[in-house]
């Protein structure tokens, strides 16, 4: 995994979204970073002794305990692109950028004799949805930076060395 010309890999970050009565929802992002050229990074100067890399790709997984349904999850996943862009990514032509989202808020119980089920979810126009969107953007950006910050220099096949980012 090479990210902005340095050793990439797994990174994560999360945000707490305050709601009523001191309760919070958590929005978290886990990334597998393998994209970008060193000169594109806008959060640090990574251009010294850069490693030449292809376009690469990134996988971004958003998790939340907020009660959201499938359409809202798709909207949350789309916000990963904003966090990715904040790092300097240009979504290169050969890049395979993937984002998915899930919620563990609504648990489904199987009742064979019940033909209908129900669930509760946030209203689409709720202020909380906007806060969740912002949380996704911020957590995605931080997860990408953390994937670089905590990666270690590796020596791989044919003696290929990918240096740890220092910033």
C-alpha positions in Angstrom: 0.0 0.0 0.0 1.5 3.3 -1.1 -0.3 6.5 -0.3 1.0 9.9 -1.5 4.3 8.2 -2.3 4.7 6.8 1.3 3.7 3.7 3.1 -0.1 3.6 3.4 -2.5 1.0 4.7 -5.1 0.9 7.4 -6.3 4.0 9.2 -9.3 4.9 11.3 -10.9 7.9 13.0 -14.3 8.7 14.5 -16.5 11.6 15.7 -19.2 11.8 18.3 -22.4 13.6 17.2 -24.3 15.1 20.2 -28.0 14.5 20.3 -30.6 15.2 23.0 -30.2 14.4 26.7 -26.4 14.1 26.6 -26.6 11.1 24.2 -24.2 10.9 21.2 -24.1 9.0 18.0 -20.7 7.7 16.7 -19.6 8.0 13.1 -16.4 6.2 12.3 -14.4 5.6 9.2 -11.9 2.8 8.4 -9.7 3.2 5.3 -7.3 1.1 3.3 -5.2 3.7 1.5 -3.2 3.0 -1.6 -3.5 6.1 -3.8 -2.1 9.5 -4.7 1.2 11.1 -5.7 3.5 12.8 -3.2 3.0 16.2 -4.7 -0.8 16.0 -4.3 -0.7 15.8 -0.5 -2.0 19.1 0.9 -1.6 18.2 4.6 2.2 17.7 4.6 5.2 18.0 2.3 5.9 14.4 1.2 7.8 15.3 -1.9 11.3 14.5 -0.6 12.7 11.2 -1.9 9.3 10.1 -3.1 8.4 6.7 -4.3 6.9 6.4 -7.8 3.4 4.9 -7.5 0.5 4.1 -9.9 -2.9 5.7 -9.4 -3.9 3.1 -6.8 -7.2 3.0 -4.9 -8.8 3.5 -1.5 -11.5 1.6 0.4 -13.5 3.7 2.9 -15.9 2.0 5.3 -18.3 4.2 7.4 -19.9 2.8 10.5 -22.4 4.4 12.7 -24.8 3.7 15.5 -27.2 6.4 14.3 -30.6 5.1 13.2 -30.4 5.6 9.4 -31.8 3.6 6.6 -30.3 2.5 3.2 -30.8 5.8 1.3 -29.2 7.8 4.1 -26.3 5.3 4.3 -25.7 5.9 0.6 -25.6 9.6 1.3 -23.2 9.1 4.2 -20.9 7.0 2.0 -20.8 9.7 -0.7 -19.5 12.2 1.8 -16.3 10.1 2.0 -15.3 11.7 -1.3 -15.2 15.1 0.4 -12.8 13.8 3.1 -10.7 12.2 0.5 -10.5 15.4 -1.5 -9.5 17.3 1.6 -6.2 15.3 1.7 -5.4 16.3 -1.9 -6.7 13.3 -3.9 -7.7 14.1 -7.4 -9.6 10.8 -8.0 -7.2 9.7 -10.7 -8.3 8.0 -13.8 -7.0 4.5 -12.9 -8.1 4.8 -9.3 -10.8 2.5 -7.8 -12.2 4.5 -4.9 -14.9 2.6 -3.0 -17.0 3.8 -0.1 -19.6 1.8 1.8 -21.6 2.6 5.0 -23.5 0.6 7.6 -25.5 1.2 10.8 -25.9 -1.1 13.7 -28.8 0.9 15.2 -31.8 -1.1 14.0 -31.7 -4.8 15.0 -34.1 -7.0 13.2 -35.8 -9.8 15.0 -37.3 -12.7 13.1 -40.9 -13.4 14.0 -42.2 -16.0 11.6 -45.9 -15.3 12.4 -45.5 -11.5 12.0 -45.8 -10.3 8.3 -44.5 -6.8 9.1 -41.6 -5.3 10.8 -40.8 -1.7 11.8 -37.8 0.4 12.5 -37.1 4.0 13.5 -34.7 6.3 11.7 -33.7 9.9 11.6 -35.7 12.3 9.5 -34.0 13.3 6.2 -34.2 16.9 7.1 -32.9 16.5 10.7 -30.1 18.7 11.8 -28.4 15.5 13.0 -28.0 14.3 9.3 -25.9 17.4 8.6 -23.8 16.7 11.6 -23.3 13.1 10.5 -22.3 14.3 7.0 -19.7 16.6 8.5 -18.5 13.8 10.8 -18.0 11.5 7.8 -15.9 14.1 6.0 -13.7 14.8 9.0 -13.3 11.2 10.0 -12.4 10.1 6.5 -9.8 12.8 6.2 -8.3 11.9 9.6 -8.4 8.2 8.9 -6.4 8.7 5.7 -3.8 10.8 7.5 -3.7 8.2 10.3 -3.1 5.4 7.7 0.1 7.3 6.8 1.1 8.5 10.3 1.0 5.0 11.9 2.4 3.0 8.9 6.0 1.6 9.1 8.6 1.5 6.4 8.4 -1.8 4.6 10.8 -3.8 2.4 9.0 -6.0 0.0 9.4 -8.0 -3.2 12.6 -7.5 -5.1 14.0 -5.2 -2.3 11.3 -2.6 -2.9 11.3 -0.2 0.1 8.4 2.1 0.8 9.2 4.7 3.5 7.1 5.7 6.4 5.7 9.3 6.1 7.2 11.8 8.5 5.2 14.9 9.2 
